[in-house]
Amino acid sequence: MQRVKPPFRADHVGSLLRPAALKQARECRAKGEIDADALKAVEDREIKDVIRKQEAAGLQSITDGEFRRSWWHLDFLWGLDGVEKTAMATGIAFAATQTRNEGTKVTGKIGFSSHPMIEHFKFVKANTTRTPKITIPAPSALYGRPVGTPIDKKVYPNLDTMFADLGQAYRKAVRAFADAGCRYLQLDEVFIAMLCDPKYRAQMKDRGDDPDALGPLYGDLINAAISDIPPDMTVTMHLCRGNYKSTFMGTGGYEAEQEVLFDKIKVHGYFMEYDTERAGGFEPLKRLPKGRLAVLGLVTSKSGTLESKDAIRRRIEQAAKFTDLDQLCLSPQCGFASTEEGNILAEDEQWAKLKMIGEIAREVWGA
């Protein structure tokens, strides 16, 4: 059955490969060779172009490709009151590489007063007649990286107080997007998915955290974030085990956190990484509550190789053994450029994948 509200049968996670002109402009801005207005002009032009390309690919949810960001999460976090940019001693270790060493530190009371991404959303909304979507990191992104976030103990001698303030800052942020006209918001949740990885759980334990408590805590933060949305707003969460230059950070099926994901958290839908066996089987979908949707990330954004449509359809059929077909949708497992470096594939390969997702959705659901 076709869907006229999000998540859509053919959907996508949000980030898209940065065009060469945009990368060049951002490099020039970093060197001081152009000013902020000149960079914005290039961003505006490239975002208008990528909106048209999403529409041409048949997508109903439209993003700015995260073209104004360097990271999927840090740019948003740096815009919160009390959170500042910092240089870490080292980057985050992925399977085959390390990230840049940028991070966050908490230097004051966490809050939300304004944020440049509100205007970023408004720009997309003004330039498409389809459903504009904003993607922001889930609250756990402030705390969950394996390299701990420096927190000023004078400001927050008690972590419970910090998490309470973080949840309320997010509540205000999500409401601000709603007030700007957003009716489709996605929370990118890496660190609940990472709690499915025994090695990551050991890292959290080694740094003094209780991994069994982190999942419920992160779930409470998401529920706080969406506690003031209007009734016609859809909030989804995207689950990912890391996506940086086509490599990954973690592995493990959803079973370890399925109660938190499906029983505790009150989002409307779940974008679920399922492009490799690293994410386990479809059995946790048995817990998917009625009325909520799982967007199956069966098409990989980590490689340019185009999947077999028959193979993807068979995987959808397998998933439908554990929940109703009508509660399922299709997407890539992650964005194509969680950071501005992007994954290792070409732009035409990216668009071929997104077009194929639409074709499969029409064949399976008539959407």
KEPASE-180435 format. One record per residue (C-alpha): z, x, y; residue in three letters. Coordinates in nm, 4 decimals, padded with zeros to 6 digits. Example, Ala and Ser with C-alpha at 12.3 -4.5 7.8 and 13.67 -1.06 7.14 Angstrom:
BEGIN
<<00.7800; 01.2300; -00.4500>; 'ALA'>
<<00.7140; 01.3670; -00.1060>; 'SER'>
***
This chain:
BEGIN
<<00.0000; 00.0000; 00.0000>; 'MET'>
<<-00.0916; 00.1265; 00.3461>; 'GLN'>
<<00.1900; 00.2167; 00.5862>; 'ARG'>
<<00.1732; 00.1424; 00.9569>; 'VAL'>
<<00.5024; 00.3147; 01.0395>; 'LYS'>
<<00.6268; 00.6636; 00.9577>; 'PRO'>
<<00.6490; 00.8452; 00.7347>; 'PRO'>
<<00.2826; 00.7873; 00.6565>; 'PHE'>
<<00.1123; 00.8094; 00.3176>; 'ARG'>
<<-00.0732; 01.1187; 00.4426>; 'ALA'>
<<00.1662; 01.3135; 00.6626>; 'ASP'>
<<00.2427; 01.6706; 00.7609>; 'HIS'>
<<00.5485; 01.8766; 00.8416>; 'VAL'>
<<00.4508; 01.9673; 01.1960>; 'GLY'>
<<00.3719; 02.3329; 01.2647>; 'SER'>
<<00.0119; 02.4526; 01.2682>; 'LEU'>
<<-00.1540; 02.7935; 01.2812>; 'LEU'>
<<-00.1625; 02.9300; 01.6357>; 'ARG'>
<<-00.5154; 02.9793; 01.7730>; 'PRO'>
<<-00.6120; 03.3315; 01.8803>; 'ALA'>
<<-00.6300; 03.2335; 02.2482>; 'ALA'>
<<-00.2726; 03.1068; 02.2384>; 'LEU'>
<<-00.1419; 03.4171; 02.0616>; 'LYS'>
<<-00.3135; 03.6363; 02.3190>; 'GLN'>
<<-00.1694; 03.4374; 02.6096>; 'ALA'>
<<00.1815; 03.4602; 02.4683>; 'ARG'>
<<00.1442; 03.8364; 02.4251>; 'GLU'>
<<00.0241; 03.8686; 02.7840>; 'CYS'>
<<00.3170; 03.6632; 02.9073>; 'ARG'>
<<00.5640; 03.8813; 02.7121>; 'ALA'>
<<00.4149; 04.1898; 02.8815>; 'LYS'>
<<00.4361; 04.0267; 03.2247>; 'GLY'>
<<00.0585; 04.0245; 03.2648>; 'GLU'>
<<00.0451; 03.6481; 03.3317>; 'ILE'>
<<00.3020; 03.4078; 03.4736>; 'ASP'>
<<00.4644; 03.1032; 03.3122>; 'ALA'>
<<00.2173; 02.8620; 03.4725>; 'ASP'>
<<-00.0794; 03.0509; 03.3310>; 'ALA'>
<<00.0746; 03.0442; 02.9829>; 'LEU'>
<<00.1456; 02.6725; 03.0127>; 'LYS'>
<<-00.2160; 02.6061; 03.1062>; 'ALA'>
<<-00.3319; 02.7761; 02.7856>; 'VAL'>
<<-00.0685; 02.5902; 02.5812>; 'GLU'>
<<-00.1720; 02.2565; 02.7315>; 'ASP'>
<<-00.5390; 02.3198; 02.6561>; 'ARG'>
<<-00.4777; 02.4353; 02.2991>; 'GLU'>
<<-00.2367; 02.1489; 02.2253>; 'ILE'>
<<-00.4881; 01.8906; 02.3471>; 'LYS'>
<<-00.7430; 02.0521; 02.1153>; 'ASP'>
<<-00.5100; 02.0547; 01.8139>; 'VAL'>
<<-00.4190; 01.6890; 01.8768>; 'ILE'>
<<-00.7899; 01.6012; 01.8524>; 'ARG'>
<<-00.8193; 01.8041; 01.5317>; 'LYS'>
<<-00.5233; 01.6231; 01.3748>; 'GLN'>
<<-00.6800; 01.2892; 01.4650>; 'GLU'>
<<-01.0150; 01.4021; 01.3218>; 'ALA'>
<<-00.8399; 01.5021; 00.9984>; 'ALA'>
<<-00.7179; 01.1421; 00.9676>; 'GLY'>
<<-00.3498; 01.2045; 01.0408>; 'LEU'>
<<-00.1431; 00.9235; 01.1918>; 'GLN'>
<<00.1515; 01.1453; 01.2921>; 'SER'>
<<00.0627; 01.3888; 01.5671>; 'ILE'>
<<00.2550; 01.6997; 01.6769>; 'THR'>
<<00.1911; 01.9817; 01.9218>; 'ASP'>
<<00.1752; 02.2201; 01.6255>; 'GLY'>
<<00.4939; 02.3773; 01.7677>; 'GLU'>
<<00.2537; 02.5772; 01.9881>; 'PHE'>
<<00.5128; 02.6267; 02.2635>; 'ARG'>
<<00.7624; 02.7849; 02.0225>; 'ARG'>
<<00.8136; 03.1200; 01.8615>; 'SER'>
<<01.0392; 02.9885; 01.5825>; 'TRP'>
<<01.0794; 02.6527; 01.4086>; 'TRP'>
<<01.4510; 02.6502; 01.4983>; 'HIS'>
<<01.5673; 02.9149; 01.7433>; 'LEU'>
<<01.3740; 02.7883; 02.0479>; 'ASP'>
<<01.5514; 02.4533; 02.0187>; 'PHE'>
<<01.8947; 02.6043; 01.9577>; 'LEU'>
<<01.8605; 02.8406; 02.2556>; 'TRP'>
<<01.8167; 02.5308; 02.4731>; 'GLY'>
<<02.1596; 02.3878; 02.3863>; 'LEU'>
<<02.4506; 02.4450; 02.6216>; 'ASP'>
<<02.6774; 02.7229; 02.4941>; 'GLY'>
<<02.4130; 02.8815; 02.2684>; 'VAL'>
<<02.2392; 03.2035; 02.3674>; 'GLU'>
<<01.9729; 03.4329; 02.2298>; 'LYS'>
<<02.0879; 03.7524; 02.0597>; 'THR'>
<<01.9400; 04.0499; 01.8774>; 'ALA'>
<<02.0755; 04.0908; 01.5263>; 'MET'>
<<02.1192; 04.4253; 01.3520>; 'ALA'>
<<01.8536; 04.3193; 01.1029>; 'THR'>
<<01.6161; 04.0321; 01.0331>; 'GLY'>
<<01.6587; 03.7740; 00.7570>; 'ILE'>
<<01.5504; 03.8895; 00.4120>; 'ALA'>
<<01.2692; 03.6895; 00.2509>; 'PHE'>
<<01.1168; 03.7497; -00.0921>; 'ALA'>
<<00.8596; 03.9999; 00.0310>; 'ALA'>
<<00.9460; 04.0769; 00.3937>; 'THR'>
<<01.2015; 04.0497; 00.6736>; 'GLN'>
<<01.1900; 03.8272; 00.9776>; 'THR'>
<<01.2182; 03.9486; 01.3347>; 'ARG'>
<<01.5801; 04.0156; 01.4296>; 'ASN'>
<<01.6242; 03.7362; 01.6845>; 'GLU'>
<<01.9184; 03.5026; 01.6436>; 'GLY'>
<<02.1792; 03.2876; 01.8145>; 'THR'>
<<02.5321; 03.3373; 01.9378>; 'LYS'>
<<02.7834; 03.0787; 02.0562>; 'VAL'>
<<02.9287; 03.1855; 02.3896>; 'THR'>
<<03.0482; 02.8544; 02.5355>; 'GLY'>
<<03.1217; 02.4925; 02.4557>; 'LYS'>
<<02.8203; 02.3508; 02.2702>; 'ILE'>
<<02.6588; 02.0569; 02.4456>; 'GLY'>
<<02.3334; 01.8936; 02.5503>; 'PHE'>
<<02.2451; 01.8401; 02.9136>; 'SER'>
<<01.8661; 01.8785; 02.9160>; 'SER'>
<<01.5995; 02.0501; 02.7095>; 'HIS'>
<<01.2396; 02.1644; 02.7678>; 'PRO'>
<<01.1316; 02.0063; 02.4383>; 'MET'>
<<01.1762; 01.6595; 02.5888>; 'ILE'>
<<00.8804; 01.7370; 02.8147>; 'GLU'>
<<00.6966; 01.8945; 02.5202>; 'HIS'>
<<00.7245; 01.5616; 02.3377>; 'PHE'>
<<00.6117; 01.3647; 02.6424>; 'LYS'>
<<00.2971; 01.5761; 02.6628>; 'PHE'>
<<00.1995; 01.4885; 02.3057>; 'VAL'>
<<00.2769; 01.1203; 02.3629>; 'LYS'>
<<00.0557; 01.1168; 02.6722>; 'ALA'>
<<-00.2374; 01.2702; 02.4846>; 'ASN'>
<<-00.2640; 01.0610; 02.1676>; 'THR'>
<<-00.2864; 00.6943; 02.0808>; 'THR'>
<<-00.1367; 00.7634; 01.7377>; 'ARG'>
<<00.2299; 00.8223; 01.6518>; 'THR'>
<<00.3676; 01.1325; 01.8282>; 'PRO'>
<<00.6245; 01.3234; 01.6244>; 'LYS'>
<<00.8797; 01.5807; 01.7360>; 'ILE'>
<<01.0301; 01.8300; 01.4923>; 'THR'>
<<01.3646; 01.9973; 01.5602>; 'ILE'>
<<01.5949; 02.2013; 01.3375>; 'PRO'>
<<01.8781; 02.0217; 01.1621>; 'ALA'>
<<02.2240; 02.1148; 01.3001>; 'PRO'>
<<02.2913; 02.3485; 01.0061>; 'SER'>
<<02.0339; 02.5903; 01.1521>; 'ALA'>
<<02.2995; 02.7176; 01.3929>; 'LEU'>
<<02.5319; 02.8266; 01.1130>; 'TYR'>
<<02.3473; 02.8535; 00.7837>; 'GLY'>
<<02.1437; 03.1731; 00.8092>; 'ARG'>
<<02.2700; 03.4405; 00.5671>; 'PRO'>
<<02.3438; 03.6654; 00.8664>; 'VAL'>
<<02.6419; 03.4965; 01.0301>; 'GLY'>
<<02.6210; 03.3524; 01.3827>; 'THR'>
<<02.8547; 03.5287; 01.6305>; 'PRO'>
<<03.0980; 03.2680; 01.7676>; 'ILE'>
<<03.3289; 03.3355; 02.0633>; 'ASP'>
<<03.6747; 03.2788; 01.9142>; 'LYS'>
<<03.8187; 03.2102; 02.2607>; 'LYS'>
<<03.5860; 02.9121; 02.2902>; 'VAL'>
<<03.6155; 02.8026; 01.9287>; 'TYR'>
<<03.9252; 02.9332; 01.7500>; 'PRO'>
<<03.8638; 02.6424; 01.5098>; 'ASN'>
<<03.5263; 02.5883; 01.3443>; 'LEU'>
<<03.5934; 02.2163; 01.2999>; 'ASP'>
<<03.5901; 02.1765; 01.6781>; 'THR'>
<<03.2618; 02.3648; 01.7040>; 'MET'>
<<03.0974; 02.1471; 01.4402>; 'PHE'>
<<03.2240; 01.8317; 01.6127>; 'ALA'>
<<03.0699; 01.9491; 01.9415>; 'ASP'>
<<02.7468; 02.0455; 01.7626>; 'LEU'>
<<02.7163; 01.6982; 01.6116>; 'GLY'>
<<02.7685; 01.5322; 01.9498>; 'GLN'>
<<02.5201; 01.7659; 02.1206>; 'ALA'>
<<02.2634; 01.6652; 01.8607>; 'TYR'>
<<02.3477; 01.2962; 01.9051>; 'ARG'>
<<02.2698; 01.3302; 02.2763>; 'LYS'>
<<01.9538; 01.5301; 02.2073>; 'ALA'>
<<01.8152; 01.2787; 01.9575>; 'VAL'>
<<01.8968; 00.9946; 02.1986>; 'ARG'>
<<01.7195; 01.1823; 02.4789>; 'ALA'>
<<01.4057; 01.2042; 02.2666>; 'PHE'>
<<01.4366; 00.8327; 02.1919>; 'ALA'>
<<01.4738; 00.7544; 02.5623>; 'ASP'>
<<01.1571; 00.9589; 02.6246>; 'ALA'>
<<00.9697; 00.7240; 02.3896>; 'GLY'>
<<01.0022; 00.9129; 02.0609>; 'CYS'>
<<01.0041; 00.6872; 01.7573>; 'ARG'>
<<00.9368; 00.9536; 01.4941>; 'TYR'>
<<01.1689; 01.2535; 01.4771>; 'LEU'>
<<01.1977; 01.5078; 01.1967>; 'GLN'>
<<01.5025; 01.7245; 01.1289>; 'LEU'>
<<01.4066; 02.0481; 00.9550>; 'ASP'>
<<01.6834; 02.1176; 00.7023>; 'GLU'>
<<01.6581; 02.4551; 00.5319>; 'VAL'>
<<02.0196; 02.5235; 00.4509>; 'PHE'>
<<02.1013; 02.2222; 00.2346>; 'ILE'>
<<01.7945; 02.3151; 00.0280>; 'ALA'>
<<01.9150; 02.6757; 00.0224>; 'MET'>
<<02.2483; 02.5579; -00.1222>; 'LEU'>
<<02.0469; 02.4813; -00.4360>; 'CYS'>
<<02.0051; 02.8587; -00.4801>; 'ASP'>
<<02.2925; 03.0323; -00.6649>; 'PRO'>
<<02.2261; 03.3633; -00.4860>; 'LYS'>
<<02.2507; 03.1989; -00.1449>; 'TYR'>
<<02.5699; 03.0176; -00.2450>; 'ARG'>
<<02.7157; 03.3562; -00.3425>; 'ALA'>
<<02.6181; 03.4969; -00.0015>; 'GLN'>
<<02.8000; 03.2120; 00.1731>; 'MET'>
<<03.1066; 03.2633; -00.0441>; 'LYS'>
<<03.1056; 03.6368; 00.0236>; 'ASP'>
<<03.1149; 03.5762; 00.3983>; 'ARG'>
<<03.4158; 03.3448; 00.3637>; 'GLY'>
<<03.2554; 02.9996; 00.3431>; 'ASP'>
<<03.2978; 02.7396; 00.0695>; 'ASP'>
<<02.9449; 02.6543; -00.0485>; 'PRO'>
<<03.0695; 02.3297; -00.2041>; 'ASP'>
<<03.1884; 02.2152; 00.1398>; 'ALA'>
<<02.8802; 02.3175; 00.3376>; 'LEU'>
<<02.6439; 02.0495; 00.2004>; 'GLY'>
<<02.8751; 01.7578; 00.2912>; 'PRO'>
<<02.9434; 01.9209; 00.6293>; 'LEU'>
<<02.5732; 01.9531; 00.7062>; 'TYR'>
<<02.5229; 01.5933; 00.5927>; 'GLY'>
<<02.7937; 01.4743; 00.8318>; 'ASP'>
<<02.6235; 01.6636; 01.1153>; 'LEU'>
<<02.2912; 01.4928; 01.0427>; 'ILE'>
<<02.4582; 01.1524; 01.0362>; 'ASN'>
<<02.6243; 01.2312; 01.3703>; 'ALA'>
<<02.2885; 01.3400; 01.5124>; 'ALA'>
<<02.1224; 01.0070; 01.4267>; 'ILE'>
<<02.4186; 00.7815; 01.5035>; 'SER'>
<<02.2777; 00.6538; 01.8356>; 'ASP'>
<<01.9103; 00.5936; 01.7587>; 'ILE'>
<<01.7333; 00.2686; 01.8489>; 'PRO'>
<<01.6596; 00.0358; 01.5552>; 'PRO'>
<<01.2844; 00.1020; 01.5669>; 'ASP'>
<<01.3150; 00.4820; 01.5444>; 'MET'>
<<01.2346; 00.6679; 01.2217>; 'THR'>
<<01.4174; 00.9912; 01.1426>; 'VAL'>
<<01.3117; 01.2027; 00.8462>; 'THR'>
<<01.4391; 01.5350; 00.7181>; 'MET'>
<<01.2295; 01.8185; 00.5847>; 'HIS'>
<<01.3718; 02.0296; 00.3027>; 'LEU'>
<<01.2544; 02.3879; 00.2720>; 'CYS'>
<<01.3611; 02.7082; 00.0996>; 'ARG'>
<<01.2081; 02.9314; 00.3639>; 'GLY'>
<<00.8578; 02.9760; 00.5014>; 'ASN'>
<<00.7696; 03.3009; 00.6778>; 'TYR'>
<<00.4341; 03.4783; 00.6525>; 'LYS'>
<<00.3638; 03.2898; 00.3259>; 'SER'>
<<00.6829; 03.4086; 00.1568>; 'THR'>
<<01.0117; 03.2306; 00.0780>; 'PHE'>
<<01.3872; 03.2767; 00.0946>; 'MET'>
<<01.5360; 03.0728; -00.1907>; 'GLY'>
<<01.4837; 02.8923; -00.5201>; 'THR'>
<<01.6505; 02.6102; -00.7123>; 'GLY'>
<<01.6079; 02.2391; -00.7892>; 'GLY'>
<<01.7514; 01.9609; -00.5729>; 'TYR'>
<<02.0115; 01.8572; -00.8313>; 'GLU'>
<<02.2815; 02.0777; -00.6771>; 'ALA'>
<<02.2787; 01.8760; -00.3526>; 'GLU'>
<<02.1314; 01.5419; -00.4607>; 'GLN'>
<<02.4463; 01.3428; -00.3858>; 'GLU'>
<<02.4550; 01.4762; -00.0301>; 'VAL'>
<<02.0831; 01.4218; 00.0204>; 'LEU'>
<<02.0485; 01.0729; -00.1184>; 'PHE'>
<<02.3980; 00.9191; -00.1093>; 'ASP'>
<<02.5517; 01.0668; 00.2045>; 'LYS'>
<<02.2712; 01.1323; 00.4536>; 'ILE'>
<<02.1280; 00.8232; 00.6220>; 'LYS'>
<<01.7786; 00.9344; 00.7211>; 'VAL'>
<<01.4770; 00.7134; 00.6535>; 'HIS'>
<<01.2765; 00.9637; 00.4538>; 'GLY'>
<<01.2636; 01.3102; 00.3009>; 'TYR'>
<<00.9866; 01.5690; 00.3196>; 'PHE'>
<<01.0469; 01.7514; -00.0080>; 'MET'>
<<00.9116; 02.0937; -00.0987>; 'GLU'>
<<00.7367; 02.0624; -00.4362>; 'TYR'>
<<00.4454; 02.3050; -00.4292>; 'ASP'>
<<00.5912; 02.5420; -00.6898>; 'THR'>
<<00.8430; 02.5284; -00.9718>; 'GLU'>
<<01.0936; 02.6969; -00.7387>; 'ARG'>
<<01.1898; 02.3459; -00.6220>; 'ALA'>
<<01.2562; 02.2141; -00.9728>; 'GLY'>
<<01.1487; 01.8813; -01.1171>; 'GLY'>
<<01.1169; 01.5270; -00.9859>; 'PHE'>
<<01.4296; 01.3969; -01.1662>; 'GLU'>
<<01.6447; 01.3866; -00.8477>; 'PRO'>
<<01.4076; 01.1200; -00.7135>; 'LEU'>
<<01.5928; 00.8766; -00.9407>; 'LYS'>
<<01.8622; 00.8756; -00.6705>; 'ARG'>
<<01.6200; 00.7911; -00.3877>; 'LEU'>
<<01.7700; 00.4787; -00.2278>; 'PRO'>
<<01.5623; 00.1637; -00.2009>; 'LYS'>
<<01.3934; 00.1386; 00.1351>; 'GLY'>
<<01.3701; 00.5160; 00.1839>; 'ARG'>
<<01.0666; 00.7349; 00.1221>; 'LEU'>
<<01.0058; 01.0769; -00.0287>; 'ALA'>
<<00.7076; 01.2656; 00.1111>; 'VAL'>
<<00.5976; 01.4915; -00.1720>; 'LEU'>
<<00.5110; 01.8417; -00.0528>; 'GLY'>
<<00.2632; 01.9082; -00.3326>; 'LEU'>
<<00.0020; 02.0909; -00.1257>; 'VAL'>
<<00.1045; 02.4449; -00.0371>; 'THR'>
<<00.0849; 02.5803; 00.3160>; 'SER'>
<<00.1452; 02.9337; 00.1871>; 'LYS'>
<<-00.2074; 02.9886; 00.0513>; 'SER'>
<<-00.5575; 02.8971; 00.1600>; 'GLY'>
<<-00.6657; 02.8052; -00.1928>; 'THR'>
<<-00.7504; 02.4349; -00.1997>; 'LEU'>
<<-00.5713; 02.2463; -00.4751>; 'GLU'>
<<-00.7432; 02.0246; -00.7291>; 'SER'>
<<-00.7274; 01.6610; -00.6219>; 'LYS'>
<<-00.6887; 01.5552; -00.9844>; 'ASP'>
<<-00.3926; 01.7908; -01.0275>; 'ALA'>
<<-00.2219; 01.6524; -00.7177>; 'ILE'>
<<-00.2792; 01.2940; -00.8344>; 'ARG'>
<<-00.1252; 01.3790; -01.1726>; 'ARG'>
<<00.1796; 01.5230; -00.9974>; 'ARG'>
<<00.2175; 01.2042; -00.7937>; 'ILE'>
<<00.2018; 01.0058; -01.1184>; 'GLU'>
<<00.4753; 01.2266; -01.2643>; 'GLN'>
<<00.6973; 01.1703; -00.9595>; 'ALA'>
<<00.6389; 00.7946; -00.9830>; 'ALA'>
<<00.8125; 00.7969; -01.3229>; 'LYS'>
<<01.1407; 00.8521; -01.1381>; 'PHE'>
<<01.0966; 00.6231; -00.8369>; 'THR'>
<<00.8558; 00.3551; -00.7178>; 'ASP'>
<<00.5100; 00.4746; -00.6195>; 'LEU'>
<<00.5477; 00.2663; -00.3045>; 'ASP'>
<<00.8376; 00.4939; -00.1993>; 'GLN'>
<<00.6192; 00.8049; -00.2128>; 'LEU'>
<<00.3886; 00.9774; 00.0356>; 'CYS'>
<<00.2035; 01.3114; 00.0402>; 'LEU'>
<<00.2124; 01.6182; 00.2651>; 'SER'>
<<00.2086; 01.9981; 00.2599>; 'PRO'>
<<00.5381; 02.1435; 00.1390>; 'GLN'>
<<00.6045; 02.2996; 00.4815>; 'CYS'>
<<00.4380; 02.3731; 00.8106>; 'GLY'>
<<00.1558; 02.6245; 00.8308>; 'PHE'>
<<00.3350; 02.8340; 01.0923>; 'ALA'>
<<00.7125; 02.8020; 01.0850>; 'SER'>
<<00.7044; 03.0982; 01.3207>; 'THR'>
<<00.4278; 03.1978; 01.5578>; 'GLU'>
<<00.3032; 03.4640; 01.3133>; 'GLU'>
<<00.1881; 03.1888; 01.0797>; 'GLY'>
<<00.1179; 03.1869; 00.7082>; 'ASN'>
<<-00.1602; 03.3911; 00.5460>; 'ILE'>
<<-00.4554; 03.1540; 00.5484>; 'LEU'>
<<-00.7404; 03.0650; 00.7810>; 'ALA'>
<<-00.7498; 02.7699; 01.0203>; 'GLU'>
<<-01.0415; 02.6090; 00.8366>; 'ASP'>
<<-00.8382; 02.6307; 00.5131>; 'GLU'>
<<-00.5460; 02.4586; 00.6884>; 'GLN'>
<<-00.7664; 02.1710; 00.8044>; 'TRP'>
<<-00.9304; 02.1384; 00.4621>; 'ALA'>
<<-00.5860; 02.0873; 00.3088>; 'LYS'>
<<-00.4846; 01.8259; 00.5653>; 'LEU'>
<<-00.8142; 01.6402; 00.5203>; 'LYS'>
<<-00.7713; 01.6445; 00.1414>; 'MET'>
<<-00.4200; 01.4997; 00.1722>; 'ILE'>
<<-00.5693; 01.2034; 00.3584>; 'GLY'>
<<-00.8376; 01.1571; 00.0940>; 'GLU'>
<<-00.5845; 01.1594; -00.1892>; 'ILE'>
<<-00.3571; 00.9167; -00.0023>; 'ALA'>
<<-00.6435; 00.6705; 00.0366>; 'ARG'>
<<-00.7265; 00.6992; -00.3338>; 'GLU'>
<<-00.3644; 00.6545; -00.4474>; 'VAL'>
<<-00.2238; 00.4055; -00.1970>; 'TRP'>
<<-00.5305; 00.2679; -00.0203>; 'GLY'>
<<-00.3907; 00.4249; 00.2971>; 'ALA'>
***
